[in-house]
Amino acid sequence: MCRRRWPGHLPFFPEDVQIVLDAGREANGGKPPETIKFGDVTFANYRRDQPPQTLLGATQEHWFIDTLKAAKAT
């Protein structure tokens, strides 16, 4: 994922912005915003046409979900 450093800001986004970016084209019920604003910065939602993403790859995500489903712990 592309991370940008804005003047006066750390090289990461606030959680609410990250959620929109991670959701890609699925954000806001399939209607992602064209622009995203945080603080005094507004920028184009460069992920609005992209599929949702996670930190895990597809294989890792399937393994994780299958492992959770198979767990006997409460």
PQR file with spaces between the fields and no chain letter, atoms N, CA, C, O and H, PARSE charges and radii, in Angstrom:
ATOM       1  N    MET     1       0.827   -1.171    0.000 -0.4000 1.5000
ATOM       2  CA   MET     1       0.000    0.000    0.000 -0.0000 2.0000
ATOM       3  C    MET     1       0.877    1.241    0.000  0.5500 1.7000
ATOM       4  O    MET     1       1.947    1.273    0.608 -0.5500 1.4000
ATOM       5  N    CYS     2       0.413    2.225   -0.674 -0.4000 1.5000
ATOM       6  CA   CYS     2       1.142    3.484   -0.760 -0.0000 2.0000
ATOM       7  C    CYS     2       0.906    4.312    0.497  0.5500 1.7000
ATOM       8  O    CYS     2      -0.237    4.636    0.822 -0.5500 1.4000
ATOM       9  H    CYS     2      -0.456    2.199   -1.168  0.4000 1.0000
ATOM      10  N    ARG     3       1.954    4.649    1.188 -0.4000 1.5000
ATOM      11  CA   ARG     3       1.850    5.542    2.349 -0.0000 2.0000
ATOM      12  C    ARG     3       2.471    6.867    1.949  0.5500 1.7000
ATOM      13  O    ARG     3       3.504    6.902    1.281 -0.5500 1.4000
ATOM      14  H    ARG     3       2.882    4.386    0.924  0.4000 1.0000
ATOM      15  N    ARG     4       1.859    7.922    2.347 -0.4000 1.5000
ATOM      16  CA   ARG     4       2.362    9.236    1.972 -0.0000 2.0000
ATOM      17  C    ARG     4       2.698   10.036    3.208  0.5500 1.7000
ATOM      18  O    ARG     4       2.045    9.902    4.243 -0.5500 1.4000
ATOM      19  H    ARG     4       1.019    7.893    2.890  0.4000 1.0000
ATOM      20  N    ARG     5       3.695   10.853    3.103 -0.4000 1.5000
ATOM      21  CA   ARG     5       4.065   11.738    4.211 -0.0000 2.0000
ATOM      22  C    ARG     5       3.601   13.140    3.838  0.5500 1.7000
ATOM      23  O    ARG     5       4.040   13.705    2.836 -0.5500 1.4000
ATOM      24  H    ARG     5       4.225   10.962    2.262  0.4000 1.0000
ATOM      25  N    TRP     6       2.726   13.683    4.639 -0.4000 1.5000
ATOM      26  CA   TRP     6       2.230   15.026    4.415 -0.0000 2.0000
ATOM      27  C    TRP     6       3.023   15.968    5.312  0.5500 1.7000
ATOM      28  O    TRP     6       3.429   15.575    6.405 -0.5500 1.4000
ATOM      29  H    TRP     6       2.370   13.224    5.452  0.4000 1.0000
ATOM      30  N    PRO     7       3.245   17.174    4.883 -0.5600 1.5000
ATOM      31  CA   PRO     7       3.991   18.121    5.713  0.2800 2.0000
ATOM      32  C    PRO     7       3.370   18.223    7.107  0.5500 1.7000
ATOM      33  O    PRO     7       2.168   18.449    7.249 -0.5500 1.4000
ATOM      34  N    GLY     8       4.193   18.055    8.117 -0.4000 1.5000
ATOM      35  CA   GLY     8       3.728   18.166    9.486 -0.0000 2.0000
ATOM      36  C    GLY     8       3.009   16.929   10.000  0.5500 1.7000
ATOM      37  O    GLY     8       2.508   16.945   11.124 -0.5500 1.4000
ATOM      38  H    GLY     8       5.170   17.870    8.002  0.4000 1.0000
ATOM      39  N    HIS     9       2.942   15.862    9.220 -0.4000 1.5000
ATOM      40  CA   HIS     9       2.238   14.649    9.624 -0.0000 2.0000
ATOM      41  C    HIS     9       3.184   13.446    9.615  0.5500 1.7000
ATOM      42  O    HIS     9       4.175   13.427    8.885 -0.5500 1.4000
ATOM      43  H    HIS     9       3.349   15.849    8.307  0.4000 1.0000
ATOM      44  N    LEU    10       2.869   12.472   10.417 -0.4000 1.5000
ATOM      45  CA   LEU    10       3.637   11.234   10.421 -0.0000 2.0000
ATOM      46  C    LEU    10       3.307   10.434    9.157  0.5500 1.7000
ATOM      47  O    LEU    10       2.298   10.720    8.512 -0.5500 1.4000
ATOM      48  H    LEU    10       2.064   12.487   11.010  0.4000 1.0000
ATOM      49  N    PRO    11       4.126    9.439    8.783 -0.5600 1.5000
ATOM      50  CA   PRO    11       3.915    8.710    7.533  0.2800 2.0000
ATOM      51  C    PRO    11       2.836    7.624    7.639  0.5500 1.7000
ATOM      52  O    PRO    11       3.014    6.530    7.104 -0.5500 1.4000
ATOM      53  N    PHE    12       1.750    7.904    8.305 -0.4000 1.5000
ATOM      54  CA   PHE    12       0.629    6.967    8.351 -0.0000 2.0000
ATOM      55  C    PHE    12      -0.656    7.758    8.501  0.5500 1.7000
ATOM      56  O    PHE    12      -0.646    8.946    8.822 -0.5500 1.4000
ATOM      57  H    PHE    12       1.605    8.793    8.739  0.4000 1.0000
ATOM      58  N    PHE    13      -1.781    7.058    8.258 -0.4000 1.5000
ATOM      59  CA   PHE    13      -3.076    7.711    8.301 -0.0000 2.0000
ATOM      60  C    PHE    13      -3.803    7.391    9.598  0.5500 1.7000
ATOM      61  O    PHE    13      -3.532    6.361   10.216 -0.5500 1.4000
ATOM      62  H    PHE    13      -1.789    6.092    7.998  0.4000 1.0000
ATOM      63  N    PRO    14      -4.726    8.256   10.025 -0.5600 1.5000
ATOM      64  CA   PRO    14      -5.571    7.930   11.171  0.2800 2.0000
ATOM      65  C    PRO    14      -6.410    6.684   10.853  0.5500 1.7000
ATOM      66  O    PRO    14      -6.620    6.356    9.685 -0.5500 1.4000
ATOM      67  N    GLU    15      -6.881    6.003   11.883 -0.4000 1.5000
ATOM      68  CA   GLU    15      -7.595    4.738   11.700 -0.0000 2.0000
ATOM      69  C    GLU    15      -8.802    4.863   10.775  0.5500 1.7000
ATOM      70  O    GLU    15      -8.997    4.005    9.914 -0.5500 1.4000
ATOM      71  H    GLU    15      -6.711    6.269   12.831  0.4000 1.0000
ATOM      72  N    ASP    16      -9.614    5.903   10.925 -0.4000 1.5000
ATOM      73  CA   ASP    16     -10.805    6.025   10.086 -0.0000 2.0000
ATOM      74  C    ASP    16     -10.444    6.178    8.614  0.5500 1.7000
ATOM      75  O    ASP    16     -11.153    5.663    7.750 -0.5500 1.4000
ATOM      76  H    ASP    16      -9.456    6.601   11.624  0.4000 1.0000
ATOM      77  N    VAL    17      -9.361    6.874    8.318 -0.4000 1.5000
ATOM      78  CA   VAL    17      -8.898    7.013    6.935 -0.0000 2.0000
ATOM      79  C    VAL    17      -8.367    5.669    6.435  0.5500 1.7000
ATOM      80  O    VAL    17      -8.639    5.277    5.301 -0.5500 1.4000
ATOM      81  H    VAL    17      -8.785    7.293    9.021  0.4000 1.0000
ATOM      82  N    GLN    18      -7.616    4.971    7.271 -0.4000 1.5000
ATOM      83  CA   GLN    18      -7.058    3.680    6.879 -0.0000 2.0000
ATOM      84  C    GLN    18      -8.165    2.675    6.577  0.5500 1.7000
ATOM      85  O    GLN    18      -8.030    1.870    5.655 -0.5500 1.4000
ATOM      86  H    GLN    18      -7.394    5.290    8.193  0.4000 1.0000
ATOM      87  N    ILE    19      -9.251    2.708    7.335 -0.4000 1.5000
ATOM      88  CA   ILE    19     -10.377    1.799    7.103 -0.0000 2.0000
ATOM      89  C    ILE    19     -10.966    2.040    5.720  0.5500 1.7000
ATOM      90  O    ILE    19     -11.253    1.085    4.998 -0.5500 1.4000
ATOM      91  H    ILE    19      -9.361    3.361    8.084  0.4000 1.0000
ATOM      92  N    VAL    20     -11.149    3.298    5.343 -0.4000 1.5000
ATOM      93  CA   VAL    20     -11.686    3.623    4.015 -0.0000 2.0000
ATOM      94  C    VAL    20     -10.724    3.149    2.933  0.5500 1.7000
ATOM      95  O    VAL    20     -11.146    2.561    1.938 -0.5500 1.4000
ATOM      96  H    VAL    20     -10.916    4.073    5.930  0.4000 1.0000
ATOM      97  N    LEU    21      -9.432    3.402    3.126 -0.4000 1.5000
ATOM      98  CA   LEU    21      -8.447    2.990    2.122 -0.0000 2.0000
ATOM      99  C    LEU    21      -8.382    1.467    2.004  0.5500 1.7000
ATOM     100  O    LEU    21      -8.328    0.934    0.896 -0.5500 1.4000
ATOM     101  H    LEU    21      -9.088    3.879    3.935  0.4000 1.0000
ATOM     102  N    ASP    22      -8.386    0.771    3.131 -0.4000 1.5000
ATOM     103  CA   ASP    22      -8.331   -0.693    3.090 -0.0000 2.0000
ATOM     104  C    ASP    22      -9.567   -1.290    2.430  0.5500 1.7000
ATOM     105  O    ASP    22      -9.471   -2.320    1.762 -0.5500 1.4000
ATOM     106  H    ASP    22      -8.430    1.204    4.032  0.4000 1.0000
ATOM     107  N    ALA    23     -10.724   -0.661    2.606 -0.4000 1.5000
ATOM     108  CA   ALA    23     -11.969   -1.187    2.038 -0.0000 2.0000
ATOM     109  C    ALA    23     -12.031   -1.018    0.527  0.5500 1.7000
ATOM     110  O    ALA    23     -12.780   -1.729   -0.143 -0.5500 1.4000
ATOM     111  H    ALA    23     -10.802    0.176    3.149  0.4000 1.0000
ATOM     112  N    GLY    24     -11.258   -0.092   -0.015 -0.4000 1.5000
ATOM     113  CA   GLY    24     -11.243    0.108   -1.459 -0.0000 2.0000
ATOM     114  C    GLY    24     -12.629    0.396   -1.999  0.5500 1.7000
ATOM     115  O    GLY    24     -13.351    1.234   -1.459 -0.5500 1.4000
ATOM     116  H    GLY    24     -10.650    0.485    0.530  0.4000 1.0000
ATOM     117  N    ARG    25     -13.006   -0.304   -3.073 -0.4000 1.5000
ATOM     118  CA   ARG    25     -14.295   -0.060   -3.724 -0.0000 2.0000
ATOM     119  C    ARG    25     -15.494   -0.511   -2.889  0.5500 1.7000
ATOM     120  O    ARG    25     -16.633   -0.189   -3.226 -0.5500 1.4000
ATOM     121  H    ARG    25     -12.420   -0.985   -3.512  0.4000 1.0000
ATOM     122  N    GLU    26     -15.252   -1.251   -1.805 -0.4000 1.5000
ATOM     123  CA   GLU    26     -16.334   -1.714   -0.931 -0.0000 2.0000
ATOM     124  C    GLU    26     -16.645   -0.719    0.188  0.5500 1.7000
ATOM     125  O    GLU    26     -17.594   -0.923    0.945 -0.5500 1.4000
ATOM     126  H    GLU    26     -14.326   -1.513   -1.532  0.4000 1.0000
ATOM     127  N    ALA    27     -15.864    0.347    0.300 -0.4000 1.5000
ATOM     128  CA   ALA    27     -16.076    1.343    1.360 -0.0000 2.0000
ATOM     129  C    ALA    27     -17.454    1.974    1.234  0.5500 1.7000
ATOM     130  O    ALA    27     -17.982    2.136    0.134 -0.5500 1.4000
ATOM     131  H    ALA    27     -15.093    0.513   -0.315  0.4000 1.0000
ATOM     132  N    ASN    28     -18.025    2.326    2.377 -0.4000 1.5000
ATOM     133  CA   ASN    28     -19.297    3.036    2.418 -0.0000 2.0000
ATOM     134  C    ASN    28     -20.388    2.284    1.652  0.5500 1.7000
ATOM     135  O    ASN    28     -21.145    2.879    0.885 -0.5500 1.4000
ATOM     136  H    ASN    28     -17.596    2.194    3.271  0.4000 1.0000
ATOM     137  N    GLY    29     -20.457    0.974    1.871 -0.4000 1.5000
ATOM     138  CA   GLY    29     -21.489    0.171    1.222 -0.0000 2.0000
ATOM     139  C    GLY    29     -21.348    0.103   -0.289  0.5500 1.7000
ATOM     140  O    GLY    29     -22.348    0.022   -1.002 -0.5500 1.4000
ATOM     141  H    GLY    29     -19.843    0.490    2.494  0.4000 1.0000
ATOM     142  N    GLY    30     -20.125    0.135   -0.781 -0.4000 1.5000
ATOM     143  CA   GLY    30     -19.888    0.075   -2.224 -0.0000 2.0000
ATOM     144  C    GLY    30     -19.894    1.435   -2.900  0.5500 1.7000
ATOM     145  O    GLY    30     -19.866    1.527   -4.127 -0.5500 1.4000
ATOM     146  H    GLY    30     -19.313    0.201   -0.202  0.4000 1.0000
ATOM     147  N    LYS    31     -19.931    2.487   -2.097 -0.4000 1.5000
ATOM     148  CA   LYS    31     -19.897    3.850   -2.636 -0.0000 2.0000
ATOM     149  C    LYS    31     -18.751    4.613   -1.968  0.5500 1.7000
ATOM     150  O    LYS    31     -18.981    5.497   -1.144 -0.5500 1.4000
ATOM     151  H    LYS    31     -19.954    2.412   -1.100  0.4000 1.0000
ATOM     152  N    PRO    32     -17.514    4.261   -2.333 -0.5600 1.5000
ATOM     153  CA   PRO    32     -16.362    4.900   -1.679  0.2800 2.0000
ATOM     154  C    PRO    32     -16.297    6.391   -2.004  0.5500 1.7000
ATOM     155  O    PRO    32     -16.684    6.813   -3.094 -0.5500 1.4000
ATOM     156  N    PRO    33     -15.809    7.178   -1.059 -0.5600 1.5000
ATOM     157  CA   PRO    33     -15.701    8.618   -1.323  0.2800 2.0000
ATOM     158  C    PRO    33     -14.644    8.910   -2.380  0.5500 1.7000
ATOM     159  O    PRO    33     -13.645    8.200   -2.498 -0.5500 1.4000
ATOM     160  N    GLU    34     -14.885    9.963   -3.141 -0.4000 1.5000
ATOM     161  CA   GLU    34     -13.905   10.360   -4.160 -0.0000 2.0000
ATOM     162  C    GLU    34     -12.679   10.994   -3.525  0.5500 1.7000
ATOM     163  O    GLU    34     -11.562   10.847   -4.023 -0.5500 1.4000
ATOM     164  H    GLU    34     -15.697   10.539   -3.045  0.4000 1.0000
ATOM     165  N    THR    35     -12.896   11.701   -2.420 -0.4000 1.5000
ATOM     166  CA   THR    35     -11.782   12.318   -1.709 -0.0000 2.0000
ATOM     167  C    THR    35     -11.855   11.928   -0.237  0.5500 1.7000
ATOM     168  O    THR    35     -12.915   11.571    0.276 -0.5500 1.4000
ATOM     169  H    THR    35     -13.802   11.820   -2.015  0.4000 1.0000
ATOM     170  N    ILE    36     -10.713   12.006    0.423 -0.4000 1.5000
ATOM     171  CA   ILE    36     -10.604   11.705    1.843 -0.0000 2.0000
ATOM     172  C    ILE    36      -9.945   12.904    2.504  0.5500 1.7000
ATOM     173  O    ILE    36      -8.993   13.479    1.978 -0.5500 1.4000
ATOM     174  H    ILE    36      -9.852   12.296    0.006  0.4000 1.0000
ATOM     175  N    LYS    37     -10.469   13.268    3.668 -0.4000 1.5000
ATOM     176  CA   LYS    37      -9.920   14.424    4.386 -0.0000 2.0000
ATOM     177  C    LYS    37      -9.514   14.021    5.791  0.5500 1.7000
ATOM     178  O    LYS    37     -10.241   13.302    6.475 -0.5500 1.4000
ATOM     179  H    LYS    37     -11.243   12.800    4.095  0.4000 1.0000
ATOM     180  N    PHE    38      -8.378   14.475    6.208 -0.4000 1.5000
ATOM     181  CA   PHE    38      -7.991   14.402    7.609 -0.0000 2.0000
ATOM     182  C    PHE    38      -7.178   15.636    7.932  0.5500 1.7000
ATOM     183  O    PHE    38      -6.293   16.038    7.177 -0.5500 1.4000
ATOM     184  H    PHE    38      -7.786   15.060    5.652  0.4000 1.0000
ATOM     185  N    GLY    39      -7.499   16.227    9.072 -0.4000 1.5000
ATOM     186  CA   GLY    39      -6.865   17.495    9.413 -0.0000 2.0000
ATOM     187  C    GLY    39      -7.202   18.519    8.355  0.5500 1.7000
ATOM     188  O    GLY    39      -8.362   18.668    7.971 -0.5500 1.4000
ATOM     189  H    GLY    39      -8.218   15.900    9.685  0.4000 1.0000
ATOM     190  N    ASP    40      -6.202   19.218    7.887 -0.4000 1.5000
ATOM     191  CA   ASP    40      -6.417   20.219    6.844 -0.0000 2.0000
ATOM     192  C    ASP    40      -6.004   19.697    5.464  0.5500 1.7000
ATOM     193  O    ASP    40      -5.838   20.479    4.527 -0.5500 1.4000
ATOM     194  H    ASP    40      -5.260   19.097    8.199  0.4000 1.0000
ATOM     195  N    VAL    41      -5.840   18.386    5.342 -0.4000 1.5000
ATOM     196  CA   VAL    41      -5.406   17.772    4.093 -0.0000 2.0000
ATOM     197  C    VAL    41      -6.568   17.008    3.464  0.5500 1.7000
ATOM     198  O    VAL    41      -7.220   16.201    4.128 -0.5500 1.4000
ATOM     199  H    VAL    41      -5.974   17.751    6.103  0.4000 1.0000
ATOM     200  N    THR    42      -6.825   17.265    2.181 -0.4000 1.5000
ATOM     201  CA   THR    42      -7.807   16.509    1.412 -0.0000 2.0000
ATOM     202  C    THR    42      -7.060   15.922    0.225  0.5500 1.7000
ATOM     203  O    THR    42      -6.297   16.619   -0.444 -0.5500 1.4000
ATOM     204  H    THR    42      -6.295   17.919    1.642  0.4000 1.0000
ATOM     205  N    PHE    43      -7.282   14.632   -0.033 -0.4000 1.5000
ATOM     206  CA   PHE    43      -6.599   13.999   -1.156 -0.0000 2.0000
ATOM     207  C    PHE    43      -7.541   13.031   -1.858  0.5500 1.7000
ATOM     208  O    PHE    43      -8.518   12.565   -1.271 -0.5500 1.4000
ATOM     209  H    PHE    43      -7.901   14.066    0.511  0.4000 1.0000
ATOM     210  N    ALA    44      -7.244   12.734   -3.108 -0.4000 1.5000
ATOM     211  CA   ALA    44      -8.060   11.809   -3.898 -0.0000 2.0000
ATOM     212  C    ALA    44      -7.981   10.422   -3.281  0.5500 1.7000
ATOM     213  O    ALA    44      -6.913    9.985   -2.852 -0.5500 1.4000
ATOM     214  H    ALA    44      -6.450   13.113   -3.585  0.4000 1.0000
ATOM     215  N    ASN    45      -9.108    9.735   -3.237 -0.4000 1.5000
ATOM     216  CA   ASN    45      -9.134    8.357   -2.748 -0.0000 2.0000
ATOM     217  C    ASN    45      -8.549    7.472   -3.848  0.5500 1.7000
ATOM     218  O    ASN    45      -9.268    7.003   -4.731 -0.5500 1.4000
ATOM     219  H    ASN    45      -9.975   10.090   -3.585  0.4000 1.0000
ATOM     220  N    TYR    46      -7.273    7.257   -3.785 -0.4000 1.5000
ATOM     221  CA   TYR    46      -6.558    6.518   -4.831 -0.0000 2.0000
ATOM     222  C    TYR    46      -6.862    5.026   -4.813  0.5500 1.7000
ATOM     223  O    TYR    46      -6.382    4.298   -5.682 -0.5500 1.4000
ATOM     224  H    TYR    46      -6.689    7.638   -3.068  0.4000 1.0000
ATOM     225  N    ARG    47      -7.653    4.544   -3.839 -0.4000 1.5000
ATOM     226  CA   ARG    47      -8.011    3.121   -3.776 -0.0000 2.0000
ATOM     227  C    ARG    47      -9.485    2.883   -4.064  0.5500 1.7000
ATOM     228  O    ARG    47      -9.960    1.763   -3.878 -0.5500 1.4000
ATOM     229  H    ARG    47      -8.043    5.135   -3.134  0.4000 1.0000
ATOM     230  N    ARG    48     -10.226    3.888   -4.508 -0.4000 1.5000
ATOM     231  CA   ARG    48     -11.678    3.750   -4.646 -0.0000 2.0000
ATOM     232  C    ARG    48     -12.095    2.737   -5.705  0.5500 1.7000
ATOM     233  O    ARG    48     -13.230    2.263   -5.660 -0.5500 1.4000
ATOM     234  H    ARG    48      -9.840    4.798   -4.659  0.4000 1.0000
ATOM     235  N    ASP    49     -11.248    2.389   -6.639 -0.4000 1.5000
ATOM     236  CA   ASP    49     -11.575    1.388   -7.659 -0.0000 2.0000
ATOM     237  C    ASP    49     -10.871    0.056   -7.415  0.5500 1.7000
ATOM     238  O    ASP    49     -10.932   -0.842   -8.256 -0.5500 1.4000
ATOM     239  H    ASP    49     -10.326    2.774   -6.676  0.4000 1.0000
ATOM     240  N    GLN    50     -10.204   -0.076   -6.269 -0.4000 1.5000
ATOM     241  CA   GLN    50      -9.420   -1.270   -5.963 -0.0000 2.0000
ATOM     242  C    GLN    50     -10.196   -2.222   -5.046  0.5500 1.7000
ATOM     243  O    GLN    50     -11.070   -1.784   -4.298 -0.5500 1.4000
ATOM     244  H    GLN    50     -10.154    0.653   -5.586  0.4000 1.0000
ATOM     245  N    PRO    51      -9.879   -3.527   -5.100 -0.5600 1.5000
ATOM     246  CA   PRO    51     -10.535   -4.463   -4.189  0.2800 2.0000
ATOM     247  C    PRO    51     -10.067   -4.236   -2.750  0.5500 1.7000
ATOM     248  O    PRO    51      -8.999   -3.665   -2.528 -0.5500 1.4000
ATOM     249  N    PRO    52     -10.864   -4.682   -1.774 -0.5600 1.5000
ATOM     250  CA   PRO    52     -10.445   -4.555   -0.378  0.2800 2.0000
ATOM     251  C    PRO    52      -9.107   -5.252   -0.161  0.5500 1.7000
ATOM     252  O    PRO    52      -8.774   -6.216   -0.849 -0.5500 1.4000
ATOM     253  N    GLN    53      -8.353   -4.751    0.799 -0.4000 1.5000
ATOM     254  CA   GLN    53      -7.056   -5.363    1.103 -0.0000 2.0000
ATOM     255  C    GLN    53      -6.921   -5.550    2.603  0.5500 1.7000
ATOM     256  O    GLN    53      -7.576   -4.875    3.398 -0.5500 1.4000
ATOM     257  H    GLN    53      -8.624   -3.968    1.358  0.4000 1.0000
ATOM     258  N    THR    54      -6.067   -6.472    2.963 -0.4000 1.5000
ATOM     259  CA   THR    54      -5.744   -6.688    4.364 -0.0000 2.0000
ATOM     260  C    THR    54      -4.240   -6.840    4.476  0.5500 1.7000
ATOM     261  O    THR    54      -3.527   -6.911    3.475 -0.5500 1.4000
ATOM     262  H    THR    54      -5.535   -7.020    2.317  0.4000 1.0000
ATOM     263  N    LEU    55      -3.779   -6.889    5.693 -0.4000 1.5000
ATOM     264  CA   LEU    55      -2.351   -7.071    5.927 -0.0000 2.0000
ATOM     265  C    LEU    55      -1.918   -8.474    5.519  0.5500 1.7000
ATOM     266  O    LEU    55      -0.790   -8.677    5.070 -0.5500 1.4000
ATOM     267  H    LEU    55      -4.357   -6.832    6.506  0.4000 1.0000
ATOM     268  N    LEU    56      -2.819   -9.442    5.676 -0.4000 1.5000
ATOM     269  CA   LEU    56      -2.524  -10.826    5.306 -0.0000 2.0000
ATOM     270  C    LEU    56      -2.764  -11.041    3.821  0.5500 1.7000
ATOM     271  O    LEU    56      -3.639  -10.410    3.230 -0.5500 1.4000
ATOM     272  H    LEU    56      -3.736   -9.278    6.041  0.4000 1.0000
ATOM     273  N    GLY    57      -1.996  -11.920    3.229 -0.4000 1.5000
ATOM     274  CA   GLY    57      -2.255  -12.340    1.859 -0.0000 2.0000
ATOM     275  C    GLY    57      -3.437  -13.303    1.843  0.5500 1.7000
ATOM     276  O    GLY    57      -3.890  -13.741    2.901 -0.5500 1.4000
ATOM     277  H    GLY    57      -1.285  -12.433    3.709  0.4000 1.0000
ATOM     278  N    ALA    58      -3.940  -13.637    0.662 -0.4000 1.5000
ATOM     279  CA   ALA    58      -5.115  -14.512    0.544 -0.0000 2.0000
ATOM     280  C    ALA    58      -4.879  -15.861    1.210  0.5500 1.7000
ATOM     281  O    ALA    58      -5.748  -16.349    1.932 -0.5500 1.4000
ATOM     282  H    ALA    58      -3.572  -13.281   -0.197  0.4000 1.0000
ATOM     283  N    THR    59      -3.717  -16.473    0.981 -0.4000 1.5000
ATOM     284  CA   THR    59      -3.408  -17.784    1.565 -0.0000 2.0000
ATOM     285  C    THR    59      -3.360  -17.693    3.085  0.5500 1.7000
ATOM     286  O    THR    59      -3.912  -18.549    3.777 -0.5500 1.4000
ATOM     287  H    THR    59      -3.011  -16.077    0.395  0.4000 1.0000
ATOM     288  N    GLN    60      -2.709  -16.671    3.601 -0.4000 1.5000
ATOM     289  CA   GLN    60      -2.627  -16.483    5.052 -0.0000 2.0000
ATOM     290  C    GLN    60      -4.002  -16.238    5.655  0.5500 1.7000
ATOM     291  O    GLN    60      -4.322  -16.766    6.720 -0.5500 1.4000
ATOM     292  H    GLN    60      -2.260  -15.976    3.038  0.4000 1.0000
ATOM     293  N    GLU    61      -4.802  -15.450    4.985 -0.4000 1.5000
ATOM     294  CA   GLU    61      -6.139  -15.142    5.504 -0.0000 2.0000
ATOM     295  C    GLU    61      -7.005  -16.402    5.562  0.5500 1.7000
ATOM     296  O    GLU    61      -7.702  -16.624    6.552 -0.5500 1.4000
ATOM     297  H    GLU    61      -4.543  -15.021    4.120  0.4000 1.0000
ATOM     298  N    HIS    62      -6.968  -17.229    4.511 -0.4000 1.5000
ATOM     299  CA   HIS    62      -7.735  -18.483    4.508 -0.0000 2.0000
ATOM     300  C    HIS    62      -7.267  -19.402    5.641  0.5500 1.7000
ATOM     301  O    HIS    62      -8.087  -20.000    6.338 -0.5500 1.4000
ATOM     302  H    HIS    62      -6.402  -17.048    3.707  0.4000 1.0000
ATOM     303  N    TRP    63      -5.948  -19.510    5.820 -0.4000 1.5000
ATOM     304  CA   TRP    63      -5.412  -20.339    6.894 -0.0000 2.0000
ATOM     305  C    TRP    63      -5.906  -19.828    8.248  0.5500 1.7000
ATOM     306  O    TRP    63      -6.348  -20.617    9.084 -0.5500 1.4000
ATOM     307  H    TRP    63      -5.283  -19.024    5.254  0.4000 1.0000
ATOM     308  N    PHE    64      -5.834  -18.530    8.465 -0.4000 1.5000
ATOM     309  CA   PHE    64      -6.231  -17.928    9.735 -0.0000 2.0000
ATOM     310  C    PHE    64      -7.715  -18.194   10.020  0.5500 1.7000
ATOM     311  O    PHE    64      -8.070  -18.605   11.125 -0.5500 1.4000
ATOM     312  H    PHE    64      -5.475  -17.889    7.787  0.4000 1.0000
ATOM     313  N    ILE    65      -8.564  -17.962    9.042 -0.4000 1.5000
ATOM     314  CA   ILE    65     -10.003  -18.176    9.235 -0.0000 2.0000
ATOM     315  C    ILE    65     -10.298  -19.649    9.469  0.5500 1.7000
ATOM     316  O    ILE    65     -11.082  -19.984   10.357 -0.5500 1.4000
ATOM     317  H    ILE    65      -8.275  -17.628    8.144  0.4000 1.0000
ATOM     318  N    ASP    66      -9.690  -20.534    8.693 -0.4000 1.5000
ATOM     319  CA   ASP    66      -9.897  -21.975    8.879 -0.0000 2.0000
ATOM     320  C    ASP    66      -9.426  -22.422   10.260  0.5500 1.7000
ATOM     321  O    ASP    66     -10.080  -23.242   10.904 -0.5500 1.4000
ATOM     322  H    ASP    66      -9.053  -20.262    7.971  0.4000 1.0000
ATOM     323  N    THR    67      -8.301  -21.888   10.713 -0.4000 1.5000
ATOM     324  CA   THR    67      -7.770  -22.229   12.032 -0.0000 2.0000
ATOM     325  C    THR    67      -8.718  -21.764   13.138  0.5500 1.7000
ATOM     326  O    THR    67      -8.952  -22.490   14.104 -0.5500 1.4000
ATOM     327  H    THR    67      -7.770  -21.222   10.190  0.4000 1.0000
ATOM     328  N    LEU    68      -9.251  -20.575   13.000 -0.4000 1.5000
ATOM     329  CA   LEU    68     -10.221  -20.078   13.990 -0.0000 2.0000
ATOM     330  C    LEU    68     -11.483  -20.938   14.011  0.5500 1.7000
ATOM     331  O    LEU    68     -12.001  -21.253   15.082 -0.5500 1.4000
ATOM     332  H    LEU    68      -9.060  -19.985   12.216  0.4000 1.0000
ATOM     333  N    LYS    69     -11.973  -21.313   12.848 -0.4000 1.5000
ATOM     334  CA   LYS    69     -13.178  -22.136   12.777 -0.0000 2.0000
ATOM     335  C    LYS    69     -12.962  -23.505   13.420  0.5500 1.7000
ATOM     336  O    LYS    69     -13.875  -24.056   14.035 -0.5500 1.4000
ATOM     337  H    LYS    69     -11.552  -21.057   11.977  0.4000 1.0000
ATOM     338  N    ALA    70     -11.771  -24.046   13.279 -0.4000 1.5000
ATOM     339  CA   ALA    70     -11.464  -25.374   13.799 -0.0000 2.0000
ATOM     340  C    ALA    70     -11.081  -25.369   15.288  0.5500 1.7000
ATOM     341  O    ALA    70     -10.984  -26.430   15.904 -0.5500 1.4000
ATOM     342  H    ALA    70     -11.029  -23.599   12.779  0.4000 1.0000
ATOM     343  N    ALA    71     -10.867  -24.199   15.856 -0.4000 1.5000
ATOM     344  CA   ALA    71     -10.426  -24.102   17.252 -0.0000 2.0000
ATOM     345  C    ALA    71     -11.524  -24.589   18.198  0.5500 1.7000
ATOM     346  O    ALA    71     -12.712  -24.348   17.982 -0.5500 1.4000
ATOM     347  H    ALA    71     -10.945  -23.337   15.356  0.4000 1.0000
ATOM     348  N    LYS    72     -11.093  -25.272   19.237 -0.4000 1.5000
ATOM     349  CA   LYS    72     -12.022  -25.802   20.252 -0.0000 2.0000
ATOM     350  C    LYS    72     -12.150  -24.856   21.446  0.5500 1.7000
ATOM     351  O    LYS    72     -13.012  -25.048   22.303 -0.5500 1.4000
ATOM     352  H    LYS    72     -10.128  -25.467   19.412  0.4000 1.0000
ATOM     353  N    ALA    73     -11.310  -23.857   21.499 -0.4000 1.5000
ATOM     354  CA   ALA    73     -11.332  -22.907   22.622 -0.0000 2.0000
ATOM     355  C    ALA    73     -12.601  -22.055   22.594  0.5500 1.7000
ATOM     356  O    ALA    73     -13.145  -21.748   21.533 -0.5500 1.4000
ATOM     357  H    ALA    73     -10.609  -23.702   20.802  0.4000 1.0000
ATOM     358  N    THR    74     -13.047  -21.692   23.770 -0.4000 1.5000
ATOM     359  CA   THR    74     -14.231  -20.817   23.841 -0.0000 2.0000
ATOM     360  C    THR    74     -13.818  -19.376   23.949  0.5500 1.7000
ATOM     361  O    THR    74     -14.672  -18.492   24.019 -0.5500 1.4000
ATOM     362  H    THR    74     -12.605  -21.942   24.632  0.4000 1.0000
